């Protein structure tokens, strides 16, 4: 009977070792994914900063371009008015 009890204990500890090993692998996998997510998040935040900077520059250029068009149109109107007199 004593051998049977030792065999059951060995089975229990072997099963327990397998379960803890699987849990450790699952934990490792989750940690790797979390690191990947953190890295991705930092990359996306940097990308957002670059896009925001580019967007501000584009808005500035668009504003300057529209101002130039308005000035040219005003000059055209002045010349037309001058010629119509």
PyMOL Python script that loads the backbone (N, CA, C, O; Angstrom):
from pymol import cmd

cmd.read_pdbstr("""\
ATOM      1  N   UNK A   1       0.819  -1.185   0.000  1.00  0.00           N
ATOM      2  CA  UNK A   1       0.000   0.000   0.000  1.00  0.00           C
ATOM      3  C   UNK A   1       0.866   1.252   0.000  1.00  0.00           C
ATOM      4  O   UNK A   1       0.491   2.275  -0.573  1.00  0.00           O
ATOM      5  N   UNK A   2       2.026   1.167   0.647  1.00  0.00           N
ATOM      6  CA  UNK A   2       2.909   2.303   0.737  1.00  0.00           C
ATOM      7  C   UNK A   2       3.437   2.703  -0.646  1.00  0.00           C
ATOM      8  O   UNK A   2       3.543   3.893  -0.943  1.00  0.00           O
ATOM      9  N   UNK A   3       3.763   1.734  -1.481  1.00  0.00           N
ATOM     10  CA  UNK A   3       4.232   2.023  -2.833  1.00  0.00           C
ATOM     11  C   UNK A   3       3.155   2.703  -3.658  1.00  0.00           C
ATOM     12  O   UNK A   3       3.442   3.605  -4.446  1.00  0.00           O
ATOM     13  N   UNK A   4       1.914   2.269  -3.478  1.00  0.00           N
ATOM     14  CA  UNK A   4       0.789   2.857  -4.198  1.00  0.00           C
ATOM     15  C   UNK A   4       0.609   4.321  -3.799  1.00  0.00           C
ATOM     16  O   UNK A   4       0.315   5.166  -4.644  1.00  0.00           O
ATOM     17  N   UNK A   5       0.790   4.624  -2.488  1.00  0.00           N
ATOM     18  CA  UNK A   5       0.658   6.000  -2.010  1.00  0.00           C
ATOM     19  C   UNK A   5       1.780   6.867  -2.590  1.00  0.00           C
ATOM     20  O   UNK A   5       1.534   7.999  -3.007  1.00  0.00           O
ATOM     21  N   UNK A   6       3.002   6.345  -2.619  1.00  0.00           N
ATOM     22  CA  UNK A   6       4.123   7.079  -3.212  1.00  0.00           C
ATOM     23  C   UNK A   6       3.888   7.315  -4.698  1.00  0.00           C
ATOM     24  O   UNK A   6       4.209   8.381  -5.224  1.00  0.00           O
ATOM     25  N   UNK A   7       3.323   6.312  -5.373  1.00  0.00           N
ATOM     26  CA  UNK A   7       3.029   6.431  -6.800  1.00  0.00           C
ATOM     27  C   UNK A   7       2.001   7.533  -7.027  1.00  0.00           C
ATOM     28  O   UNK A   7       2.128   8.320  -7.965  1.00  0.00           O
ATOM     29  N   UNK A   8       0.959   7.591  -6.153  1.00  0.00           N
ATOM     30  CA  UNK A   8      -0.061   8.636  -6.278  1.00  0.00           C
ATOM     31  C   UNK A   8       0.537  10.015  -6.002  1.00  0.00           C
ATOM     32  O   UNK A   8       0.212  10.988  -6.683  1.00  0.00           O
ATOM     33  N   UNK A   9       1.421  10.091  -4.991  1.00  0.00           N
ATOM     34  CA  UNK A   9       2.081  11.358  -4.695  1.00  0.00           C
ATOM     35  C   UNK A   9       2.951  11.794  -5.867  1.00  0.00           C
ATOM     36  O   UNK A   9       2.955  12.966  -6.246  1.00  0.00           O
ATOM     37  N   UNK A  10       3.695  10.836  -6.444  1.00  0.00           N
ATOM     38  CA  UNK A  10       4.526  11.164  -7.598  1.00  0.00           C
ATOM     39  C   UNK A  10       3.682  11.654  -8.772  1.00  0.00           C
ATOM     40  O   UNK A  10       4.039  12.618  -9.449  1.00  0.00           O
ATOM     41  N   UNK A  11       2.560  10.978  -9.001  1.00  0.00           N
ATOM     42  CA  UNK A  11       1.660  11.414 -10.080  1.00  0.00           C
ATOM     43  C   UNK A  11       1.135  12.827  -9.827  1.00  0.00           C
ATOM     44  O   UNK A  11       1.071  13.659 -10.732  1.00  0.00           O
ATOM     45  N   UNK A  12       0.762  13.071  -8.572  1.00  0.00           N
ATOM     46  CA  UNK A  12       0.247  14.390  -8.224  1.00  0.00           C
ATOM     47  C   UNK A  12       1.316  15.454  -8.457  1.00  0.00           C
ATOM     48  O   UNK A  12       1.035  16.488  -9.063  1.00  0.00           O
ATOM     49  N   UNK A  13       2.536  15.211  -7.984  1.00  0.00           N
ATOM     50  CA  UNK A  13       3.598  16.201  -8.132  1.00  0.00           C
ATOM     51  C   UNK A  13       4.021  16.364  -9.604  1.00  0.00           C
ATOM     52  O   UNK A  13       4.360  17.466 -10.036  1.00  0.00           O
ATOM     53  N   UNK A  14       4.000  15.281 -10.353  1.00  0.00           N
ATOM     54  CA  UNK A  14       4.297  15.387 -11.786  1.00  0.00           C
ATOM     55  C   UNK A  14       3.236  16.227 -12.500  1.00  0.00           C
ATOM     56  O   UNK A  14       3.549  17.085 -13.325  1.00  0.00           O
ATOM     57  N   UNK A  15       1.992  15.962 -12.165  1.00  0.00           N
ATOM     58  CA  UNK A  15       0.899  16.732 -12.762  1.00  0.00           C
ATOM     59  C   UNK A  15       1.005  18.197 -12.335  1.00  0.00           C
ATOM     60  O   UNK A  15       0.806  19.108 -13.140  1.00  0.00           O
ATOM     61  N   UNK A  16       1.317  18.405 -11.070  1.00  0.00           N
ATOM     62  CA  UNK A  16       1.457  19.777 -10.560  1.00  0.00           C
ATOM     63  C   UNK A  16       2.605  20.500 -11.269  1.00  0.00           C
ATOM     64  O   UNK A  16       2.484  21.679 -11.601  1.00  0.00           O
ATOM     65  N   UNK A  17       3.697  19.808 -11.499  1.00  0.00           N
ATOM     66  CA  UNK A  17       4.845  20.393 -12.198  1.00  0.00           C
ATOM     67  C   UNK A  17       4.455  20.750 -13.629  1.00  0.00           C
ATOM     68  O   UNK A  17       4.859  21.797 -14.135  1.00  0.00           O
ATOM     69  N   UNK A  18       3.682  19.902 -14.280  1.00  0.00           N
ATOM     70  CA  UNK A  18       3.244  20.198 -15.649  1.00  0.00           C
ATOM     71  C   UNK A  18       2.319  21.411 -15.671  1.00  0.00           C
ATOM     72  O   UNK A  18       2.433  22.272 -16.543  1.00  0.00           O
ATOM     73  N   UNK A  19       1.401  21.474 -14.706  1.00  0.00           N
ATOM     74  CA  UNK A  19       0.461  22.597 -14.649  1.00  0.00           C
ATOM     75  C   UNK A  19       1.226  23.896 -14.403  1.00  0.00           C
ATOM     76  O   UNK A  19       0.969  24.897 -15.071  1.00  0.00           O
ATOM     77  N   UNK A  20       2.155  23.893 -13.462  1.00  0.00           N
ATOM     78  CA  UNK A  20       2.912  25.118 -13.184  1.00  0.00           C
ATOM     79  C   UNK A  20       3.790  25.492 -14.386  1.00  0.00           C
ATOM     80  O   UNK A  20       3.965  26.675 -14.679  1.00  0.00           O
ATOM     81  N   UNK A  21       4.331  24.508 -15.069  1.00  0.00           N
ATOM     82  CA  UNK A  21       5.129  24.786 -16.268  1.00  0.00           C
ATOM     83  C   UNK A  21       4.282  25.434 -17.350  1.00  0.00           C
ATOM     84  O   UNK A  21       4.712  26.391 -17.994  1.00  0.00           O
ATOM     85  N   UNK A  22       3.092  24.917 -17.547  1.00  0.00           N
ATOM     86  CA  UNK A  22       2.174  25.495 -18.540  1.00  0.00           C
ATOM     87  C   UNK A  22       1.792  26.917 -18.152  1.00  0.00           C
ATOM     88  O   UNK A  22       1.750  27.809 -18.999  1.00  0.00           O
ATOM     89  N   UNK A  23       1.516  27.123 -16.867  1.00  0.00           N
ATOM     90  CA  UNK A  23       1.167  28.464 -16.405  1.00  0.00           C
ATOM     91  C   UNK A  23       2.334  29.442 -16.594  1.00  0.00           C
ATOM     92  O   UNK A  23       2.124  30.601 -16.953  1.00  0.00           O
ATOM     93  N   UNK A  24       3.551  28.974 -16.354  1.00  0.00           N
ATOM     94  CA  UNK A  24       4.716  29.827 -16.565  1.00  0.00           C
ATOM     95  C   UNK A  24       4.866  30.191 -18.040  1.00  0.00           C
ATOM     96  O   UNK A  24       5.185  31.334 -18.368  1.00  0.00           O
ATOM     97  N   UNK A  25       4.637  29.227 -18.926  1.00  0.00           N
ATOM     98  CA  UNK A  25       4.703  29.513 -20.364  1.00  0.00           C
ATOM     99  C   UNK A  25       3.618  30.503 -20.782  1.00  0.00           C
ATOM    100  O   UNK A  25       3.863  31.399 -21.590  1.00  0.00           O
ATOM    101  N   UNK A  26       2.423  30.335 -20.228  1.00  0.00           N
ATOM    102  CA  UNK A  26       1.339  31.266 -20.543  1.00  0.00           C
ATOM    103  C   UNK A  26       1.675  32.668 -20.046  1.00  0.00           C
ATOM    104  O   UNK A  26       1.423  33.653 -20.740  1.00  0.00           O
ATOM    105  N   UNK A  27       2.244  32.759 -18.843  1.00  0.00           N
ATOM    106  CA  UNK A  27       2.628  34.042 -18.284  1.00  0.00           C
ATOM    107  C   UNK A  27       3.712  34.692 -19.145  1.00  0.00           C
ATOM    108  O   UNK A  27       3.654  35.890 -19.420  1.00  0.00           O
ATOM    109  N   UNK A  28       4.694  33.905 -19.566  1.00  0.00           N
ATOM    110  CA  UNK A  28       5.763  34.408 -20.435  1.00  0.00           C
ATOM    111  C   UNK A  28       5.177  34.943 -21.744  1.00  0.00           C
ATOM    112  O   UNK A  28       5.553  36.019 -22.210  1.00  0.00           O
ATOM    113  N   UNK A  29       4.263  34.188 -22.320  1.00  0.00           N
ATOM    114  CA  UNK A  29       3.621  34.602 -23.569  1.00  0.00           C
ATOM    115  C   UNK A  29       2.872  35.922 -23.394  1.00  0.00           C
ATOM    116  O   UNK A  29       2.937  36.796 -24.258  1.00  0.00           O
ATOM    117  N   UNK A  30       2.165  36.061 -22.282  1.00  0.00           N
ATOM    118  CA  UNK A  30       1.449  37.313 -22.017  1.00  0.00           C
ATOM    119  C   UNK A  30       2.422  38.469 -21.826  1.00  0.00           C
ATOM    120  O   UNK A  30       2.161  39.581 -22.285  1.00  0.00           O
ATOM    121  N   UNK A  31       3.539  38.216 -21.154  1.00  0.00           N
ATOM    122  CA  UNK A  31       4.542  39.266 -20.966  1.00  0.00           C
ATOM    123  C   UNK A  31       5.135  39.705 -22.299  1.00  0.00           C
ATOM    124  O   UNK A  31       5.342  40.897 -22.526  1.00  0.00           O
ATOM    125  N   UNK A  32       5.407  38.753 -23.172  1.00  0.00           N
ATOM    126  CA  UNK A  32       5.956  39.081 -24.492  1.00  0.00           C
ATOM    127  C   UNK A  32       4.951  39.918 -25.267  1.00  0.00           C
ATOM    128  O   UNK A  32       5.323  40.904 -25.904  1.00  0.00           O
ATOM    129  N   UNK A  33       3.691  39.535 -25.219  1.00  0.00           N
ATOM    130  CA  UNK A  33       2.658  40.302 -25.924  1.00  0.00           C
ATOM    131  C   UNK A  33       2.527  41.706 -25.346  1.00  0.00           C
ATOM    132  O   UNK A  33       2.344  42.672 -26.086  1.00  0.00           O
ATOM    133  N   UNK A  34       2.622  41.818 -24.017  1.00  0.00           N
ATOM    134  CA  UNK A  34       2.499  43.125 -23.383  1.00  0.00           C
ATOM    135  C   UNK A  34       3.655  44.025 -23.803  1.00  0.00           C
ATOM    136  O   UNK A  34       3.455  45.208 -24.076  1.00  0.00           O
ATOM    137  N   UNK A  35       4.855  43.471 -23.855  1.00  0.00           N
ATOM    138  CA  UNK A  35       6.011  44.250 -24.313  1.00  0.00           C
ATOM    139  C   UNK A  35       5.781  44.697 -25.749  1.00  0.00           C
ATOM    140  O   UNK A  35       6.050  45.846 -26.098  1.00  0.00           O
ATOM    141  N   UNK A  36       5.283  43.787 -26.580  1.00  0.00           N
ATOM    142  CA  UNK A  36       4.990  44.144 -27.966  1.00  0.00           C
ATOM    143  C   UNK A  36       3.944  45.255 -28.037  1.00  0.00           C
ATOM    144  O   UNK A  36       4.069  46.178 -28.842  1.00  0.00           O
ATOM    145  N   UNK A  37       2.910  45.166 -27.190  1.00  0.00           N
ATOM    146  CA  UNK A  37       1.868  46.197 -27.175  1.00  0.00           C
ATOM    147  C   UNK A  37       2.434  47.530 -26.712  1.00  0.00           C
ATOM    148  O   UNK A  37       2.098  48.573 -27.273  1.00  0.00           O
ATOM    149  N   UNK A  38       3.296  47.509 -25.685  1.00  0.00           N
ATOM    150  CA  UNK A  38       3.908  48.746 -25.199  1.00  0.00           C
ATOM    151  C   UNK A  38       4.791  49.372 -26.275  1.00  0.00           C
ATOM    152  O   UNK A  38       4.779  50.587 -26.477  1.00  0.00           O
ATOM    153  N   UNK A  39       5.557  48.527 -26.960  1.00  0.00           N
ATOM    154  CA  UNK A  39       6.422  49.021 -28.039  1.00  0.00           C
ATOM    155  C   UNK A  39       5.575  49.625 -29.154  1.00  0.00           C
ATOM    156  O   UNK A  39       5.891  50.696 -29.673  1.00  0.00           O
ATOM    157  N   UNK A  40       4.510  48.940 -29.515  1.00  0.00           N
ATOM    158  CA  UNK A  40       3.609  49.438 -30.553  1.00  0.00           C
ATOM    159  C   UNK A  40       2.971  50.759 -30.129  1.00  0.00           C
ATOM    160  O   UNK A  40       2.863  51.684 -30.934  1.00  0.00           O
ATOM    161  N   UNK A  41       2.553  50.848 -28.875  1.00  0.00           N
ATOM    162  CA  UNK A  41       1.943  52.077 -28.381  1.00  0.00           C
ATOM    163  C   UNK A  41       2.920  53.246 -28.459  1.00  0.00           C
ATOM    164  O   UNK A  41       2.540  54.335 -28.890  1.00  0.00           O
ATOM    165  N   UNK A  42       4.169  53.041 -28.051  1.00  0.00           N
ATOM    166  CA  UNK A  42       5.171  54.105 -28.136  1.00  0.00           C
ATOM    167  C   UNK A  42       5.394  54.519 -29.594  1.00  0.00           C
ATOM    168  O   UNK A  42       5.495  55.707 -29.899  1.00  0.00           O
ATOM    169  N   UNK A  43       5.470  53.543 -30.480  1.00  0.00           N
ATOM    170  CA  UNK A  43       5.656  53.845 -31.900  1.00  0.00           C
ATOM    171  C   UNK A  43       4.477  54.672 -32.432  1.00  0.00           C
ATOM    172  O   UNK A  43       4.680  55.649 -33.153  1.00  0.00           O
ATOM    173  N   UNK A  44       3.264  54.284 -32.081  1.00  0.00           N
ATOM    174  CA  UNK A  44       2.087  55.011 -32.556  1.00  0.00           C
ATOM    175  C   UNK A  44       2.036  56.417 -31.978  1.00  0.00           C
ATOM    176  O   UNK A  44       1.611  57.351 -32.658  1.00  0.00           O
ATOM    177  N   UNK A  45       2.464  56.577 -30.736  1.00  0.00           N
ATOM    178  CA  UNK A  45       2.489  57.915 -30.145  1.00  0.00           C
ATOM    179  C   UNK A  45       3.503  58.806 -30.863  1.00  0.00           C
ATOM    180  O   UNK A  45       3.223  59.976 -31.125  1.00  0.00           O
ATOM    181  N   UNK A  46       4.678  58.260 -31.182  1.00  0.00           N
ATOM    182  CA  UNK A  46       5.672  59.033 -31.937  1.00  0.00           C
ATOM    183  C   UNK A  46       5.132  59.378 -33.327  1.00  0.00           C
ATOM    184  O   UNK A  46       5.319  60.489 -33.822  1.00  0.00           O
ATOM    185  N   UNK A  47       4.471  58.418 -33.935  1.00  0.00           N
ATOM    186  CA  UNK A  47       3.895  58.647 -35.257  1.00  0.00           C
ATOM    187  C   UNK A  47       2.829  59.740 -35.198  1.00  0.00           C
ATOM    188  O   UNK A  47       2.754  60.582 -36.094  1.00  0.00           O
ATOM    189  N   UNK A  48       2.011  59.732 -34.155  1.00  0.00           N
ATOM    190  CA  UNK A  48       0.993  60.773 -33.987  1.00  0.00           C
ATOM    191  C   UNK A  48       1.640  62.152 -33.843  1.00  0.00           C
ATOM    192  O   UNK A  48       1.136  63.136 -34.385  1.00  0.00           O
ATOM    193  N   UNK A  49       2.753  62.224 -33.113  1.00  0.00           N
ATOM    194  CA  UNK A  49       3.446  63.500 -32.947  1.00  0.00           C
ATOM    195  C   UNK A  49       3.966  64.003 -34.293  1.00  0.00           C
ATOM    196  O   UNK A  49       3.845  65.187 -34.607  1.00  0.00           O
ATOM    197  N   UNK A  50       4.539  63.108 -35.077  1.00  0.00           N
ATOM    198  CA  UNK A  50       5.054  63.491 -36.396  1.00  0.00           C
ATOM    199  C   UNK A  50       3.908  63.959 -37.283  1.00  0.00           C
ATOM    200  O   UNK A  50       4.023  64.975 -37.968  1.00  0.00           O
ATOM    201  N   UNK A  51       2.804  63.219 -37.271  1.00  0.00           N
ATOM    202  CA  UNK A  51       1.657  63.604 -38.108  1.00  0.00           C
ATOM    203  C   UNK A  51       1.061  64.933 -37.660  1.00  0.00           C
ATOM    204  O   UNK A  51       0.634  65.733 -38.492  1.00  0.00           O
ATOM    205  N   UNK A  52       1.030  65.170 -36.366  1.00  0.00           N
ATOM    206  CA  UNK A  52       0.508  66.445 -35.866  1.00  0.00           C
ATOM    207  C   UNK A  52       1.403  67.605 -36.325  1.00  0.00           C
ATOM    208  O   UNK A  52       0.907  68.657 -36.728  1.00  0.00           O
ATOM    209  N   UNK A  53       2.713  67.402 -36.259  1.00  0.00           N
ATOM    210  CA  UNK A  53       3.653  68.427 -36.726  1.00  0.00           C
ATOM    211  C   UNK A  53       3.472  68.683 -38.225  1.00  0.00           C
ATOM    212  O   UNK A  53       3.443  69.832 -38.666  1.00  0.00           O
ATOM    213  N   UNK A  54       3.353  67.606 -38.999  1.00  0.00           N
ATOM    214  CA  UNK A  54       3.142  67.747 -40.437  1.00  0.00           C
ATOM    215  C   UNK A  54       1.824  68.452 -40.733  1.00  0.00           C
ATOM    216  O   UNK A  54       1.745  69.273 -41.647  1.00  0.00           O
ATOM    217  N   UNK A  55       0.799  68.132 -39.964  1.00  0.00           N
ATOM    218  CA  UNK A  55      -0.506  68.756 -40.165  1.00  0.00           C
ATOM    219  C   UNK A  55      -0.443  70.259 -39.882  1.00  0.00           C
ATOM    220  O   UNK A  55      -1.035  71.054 -40.612  1.00  0.00           O
ATOM    221  N   UNK A  56       0.271  70.646 -38.829  1.00  0.00           N
ATOM    222  CA  UNK A  56       0.420  72.077 -38.527  1.00  0.00           C
ATOM    223  C   UNK A  56       1.169  72.793 -39.646  1.00  0.00           C
ATOM    224  O   UNK A  56       0.800  73.902 -40.033  1.00  0.00           O
ATOM    225  N   UNK A  57       2.213  72.164 -40.163  1.00  0.00           N
ATOM    226  CA  UNK A  57       2.974  72.764 -41.258  1.00  0.00           C
ATOM    227  C   UNK A  57       2.109  72.892 -42.511  1.00  0.00           C
ATOM    228  O   UNK A  57       2.161  73.904 -43.210  1.00  0.00           O
ATOM    229  N   UNK A  58       1.318  71.862 -42.787  1.00  0.00           N
ATOM    230  CA  UNK A  58       0.420  71.901 -43.945  1.00  0.00           C
ATOM    231  C   UNK A  58      -0.622  73.004 -43.788  1.00  0.00           C
ATOM    232  O   UNK A  58      -0.932  73.706 -44.751  1.00  0.00           O
ATOM    233  N   UNK A  59      -1.164  73.160 -42.581  1.00  0.00           N
ATOM    234  CA  UNK A  59      -2.131  74.233 -42.339  1.00  0.00           C
ATOM    235  C   UNK A  59      -1.492  75.600 -42.547  1.00  0.00           C
ATOM    236  O   UNK A  59      -2.113  76.499 -43.115  1.00  0.00           O
ATOM    237  N   UNK A  60      -0.258  75.757 -42.091  1.00  0.00           N
ATOM    238  CA  UNK A  60       0.465  77.016 -42.275  1.00  0.00           C
ATOM    239  C   UNK A  60       0.664  77.301 -43.763  1.00  0.00           C
ATOM    240  O   UNK A  60       0.408  78.413 -44.226  1.00  0.00           O
ATOM    241  N   UNK A  61       1.120  76.294 -44.506  1.00  0.00           N
ATOM    242  CA  UNK A  61       1.347  76.465 -45.942  1.00  0.00           C
ATOM    243  C   UNK A  61       0.048  76.776 -46.673  1.00  0.00           C
ATOM    244  O   UNK A  61       0.020  77.621 -47.568  1.00  0.00           O
ATOM    245  N   UNK A  62      -1.022  76.095 -46.293  1.00  0.00           N
ATOM    246  CA  UNK A  62      -2.327  76.335 -46.917  1.00  0.00           C
ATOM    247  C   UNK A  62      -2.787  77.761 -46.647  1.00  0.00           C
ATOM    248  O   UNK A  62      -3.292  78.434 -47.545  1.00  0.00           O
ATOM    249  N   UNK A  63      -2.615  78.218 -45.417  1.00  0.00           N
ATOM    250  CA  UNK A  63      -2.996  79.586 -45.065  1.00  0.00           C
ATOM    251  C   UNK A  63      -2.195  80.604 -45.887  1.00  0.00           C
ATOM    252  O   UNK A  63      -2.755  81.566 -46.413  1.00  0.00           O
ATOM    253  N   UNK A  64      -0.892  80.382 -45.990  1.00  0.00           N
ATOM    254  CA  UNK A  64      -0.044  81.279 -46.779  1.00  0.00           C
ATOM    255  C   UNK A  64      -0.461  81.274 -48.254  1.00  0.00           C
ATOM    256  O   UNK A  64      -0.494  82.321 -48.900  1.00  0.00           O
ATOM    257  N   UNK A  65      -0.770  80.115 -48.766  1.00  0.00           N
ATOM    258  CA  UNK A  65      -1.190  79.986 -50.165  1.00  0.00           C
ATOM    259  C   UNK A  65      -2.497  80.734 -50.404  1.00  0.00           C
ATOM    260  O   UNK A  65      -2.640  81.455 -51.392  1.00  0.00           O
ATOM    261  N   UNK A  66      -3.444  80.555 -49.493  1.00  0.00           N
ATOM    262  CA  UNK A  66      -4.738  81.241 -49.642  1.00  0.00           C
ATOM    263  C   UNK A  66      -4.580  82.753 -49.514  1.00  0.00           C
ATOM    264  O   UNK A  66      -5.251  83.509 -50.217  1.00  0.00           O
ATOM    265  N   UNK A  67      -3.706  83.194 -48.630  1.00  0.00           N
ATOM    266  CA  UNK A  67      -3.437  84.633 -48.500  1.00  0.00           C
ATOM    267  C   UNK A  67      -2.876  85.195 -49.803  1.00  0.00           C
ATOM    268  O   UNK A  67      -3.240  86.286 -50.241  1.00  0.00           O
ATOM    269  N   UNK A  68      -1.984  84.423 -50.404  1.00  0.00           N
ATOM    270  CA  UNK A  68      -1.389  84.861 -51.675  1.00  0.00           C
ATOM    271  C   UNK A  68      -2.457  84.949 -52.765  1.00  0.00           C
ATOM    272  O   UNK A  68      -2.458  85.894 -53.554  1.00  0.00           O
ATOM    273  N   UNK A  69      -3.351  83.987 -52.812  1.00  0.00           N
ATOM    274  CA  UNK A  69      -4.440  84.005 -53.803  1.00  0.00           C
ATOM    275  C   UNK A  69      -5.332  85.224 -53.573  1.00  0.00           C
ATOM    276  O   UNK A  69      -5.728  85.890 -54.530  1.00  0.00           O
ATOM    277  N   UNK A  70      -5.646  85.515 -52.329  1.00  0.00           N
ATOM    278  CA  UNK A  70      -6.493  86.673 -52.019  1.00  0.00           C
ATOM    279  C   UNK A  70      -5.806  87.959 -52.471  1.00  0.00           C
ATOM    280  O   UNK A  70      -6.435  88.829 -53.074  1.00  0.00           O
ATOM    281  N   UNK A  71      -4.524  88.072 -52.178  1.00  0.00           N
ATOM    282  CA  UNK A  71      -3.775  89.264 -52.600  1.00  0.00           C
ATOM    283  C   UNK A  71      -3.768  89.408 -54.123  1.00  0.00           C
ATOM    284  O   UNK A  71      -3.946  90.508 -54.646  1.00  0.00           O
ATOM    285  N   UNK A  72      -3.565  88.300 -54.830  1.00  0.00           N
ATOM    286  CA  UNK A  72      -3.565  88.337 -56.293  1.00  0.00           C
ATOM    287  C   UNK A  72      -4.935  88.723 -56.828  1.00  0.00           C
ATOM    288  O   UNK A  72      -5.042  89.503 -57.774  1.00  0.00           O
ATOM    289  N   UNK A  73      -5.982  88.177 -56.221  1.00  0.00           N
ATOM    290  CA  UNK A  73      -7.344  88.511 -56.656  1.00  0.00           C
ATOM    291  C   UNK A  73      -7.653  89.982 -56.406  1.00  0.00           C
ATOM    292  O   UNK A  73      -8.299  90.632 -57.227  1.00  0.00           O
ATOM    293  N   UNK A  74      -7.196  90.499 -55.285  1.00  0.00           N
ATOM    294  CA  UNK A  74      -7.415  91.911 -54.992  1.00  0.00           C
ATOM    295  C   UNK A  74      -6.675  92.792 -56.008  1.00  0.00           C
ATOM    296  O   UNK A  74      -7.182  93.826 -56.443  1.00  0.00           O
ATOM    297  N   UNK A  75      -5.476  92.361 -56.370  1.00  0.00           N
ATOM    298  CA  UNK A  75      -4.712  93.106 -57.377  1.00  0.00           C
ATOM    299  C   UNK A  75      -5.421  93.057 -58.739  1.00  0.00           C
ATOM    300  O   UNK A  75      -5.478  94.065 -59.444  1.00  0.00           O
ATOM    301  N   UNK A  76      -5.942  91.926 -59.096  1.00  0.00           N
ATOM    302  CA  UNK A  76      -6.690  91.790 -60.359  1.00  0.00           C
ATOM    303  C   UNK A  76      -7.910  92.701 -60.347  1.00  0.00           C
ATOM    304  O   UNK A  76      -8.200  93.371 -61.338  1.00  0.00           O
ATOM    305  N   UNK A  77      -8.618  92.724 -59.232  1.00  0.00           N
ATOM    306  CA  UNK A  77      -9.812  93.578 -59.116  1.00  0.00           C
ATOM    307  C   UNK A  77      -9.412  95.049 -59.229  1.00  0.00           C
ATOM    308  O   UNK A  77     -10.097  95.816 -59.906  1.00  0.00           O
ATOM    309  N   UNK A  78      -8.327  95.458 -58.588  1.00  0.00           N
ATOM    310  CA  UNK A  78      -7.857  96.851 -58.689  1.00  0.00           C
ATOM    311  C   UNK A  78      -7.523  97.215 -60.134  1.00  0.00           C
ATOM    312  O   UNK A  78      -7.875  98.295 -60.608  1.00  0.00           O
ATOM    313  N   UNK A  79      -6.848  96.316 -60.817  1.00  0.00           N
ATOM    314  CA  UNK A  79      -6.484  96.596 -62.220  1.00  0.00           C
ATOM    315  C   UNK A  79      -7.713  96.650 -63.116  1.00  0.00           C
ATOM    316  O   UNK A  79      -7.802  97.483 -64.018  1.00  0.00           O
ATOM    317  N   UNK A  80      -8.650  95.761 -62.860  1.00  0.00           N
ATOM    318  CA  UNK A  80      -9.878  95.789 -63.647  1.00  0.00           C
ATOM    319  C   UNK A  80     -10.656  97.098 -63.391  1.00  0.00           C
ATOM    320  O   UNK A  80     -11.183  97.725 -64.311  1.00  0.00           O
ATOM    321  N   UNK A  81     -10.703  97.477 -62.116  1.00  0.00           N
ATOM    322  CA  UNK A  81     -11.402  98.735 -61.788  1.00  0.00           C
ATOM    323  C   UNK A  81     -10.707  99.916 -62.432  1.00  0.00           C
ATOM    324  O   UNK A  81     -11.365 100.830 -62.929  1.00  0.00           O
ATOM    325  N   UNK A  82      -9.400  99.906 -62.427  1.00  0.00           N
ATOM    326  CA  UNK A  82      -8.609 100.994 -63.020  1.00  0.00           C
ATOM    327  C   UNK A  82      -8.836 101.078 -64.531  1.00  0.00           C
ATOM    328  O   UNK A  82      -8.939 102.171 -65.089  1.00  0.00           O
ATOM    329  N   UNK A  83      -8.912  99.931 -65.180  1.00  0.00           N
ATOM    330  CA  UNK A  83      -9.102  99.887 -66.614  1.00  0.00           C
ATOM    331  C   UNK A  83     -10.550 100.206 -67.017  1.00  0.00           C
ATOM    332  O   UNK A  83     -10.799 100.675 -68.127  1.00  0.00           O
ATOM    333  N   UNK A  84     -11.471  99.957 -66.139  1.00  0.00           N
ATOM    334  CA  UNK A  84     -12.874 100.207 -66.473  1.00  0.00           C
ATOM    335  C   UNK A  84     -13.213 101.682 -66.360  1.00  0.00           C
ATOM    336  O   UNK A  84     -14.227 102.119 -66.904  1.00  0.00           O
ATOM    337  N   UNK A  85     -12.396 102.454 -65.674  1.00  0.00           N
ATOM    338  CA  UNK A  85     -12.669 103.885 -65.561  1.00  0.00           C
ATOM    339  C   UNK A  85     -12.251 104.530 -66.828  1.00  0.00           C
ATOM    340  O   UNK A  85     -12.383 105.745 -66.975  1.00  0.00           O
TER     341      UNK A  85
END
""", "prot")
cmd.dss("prot")
cmd.show_as("cartoon", "prot")
cmd.util.cbc("prot")
cmd.orient("prot")
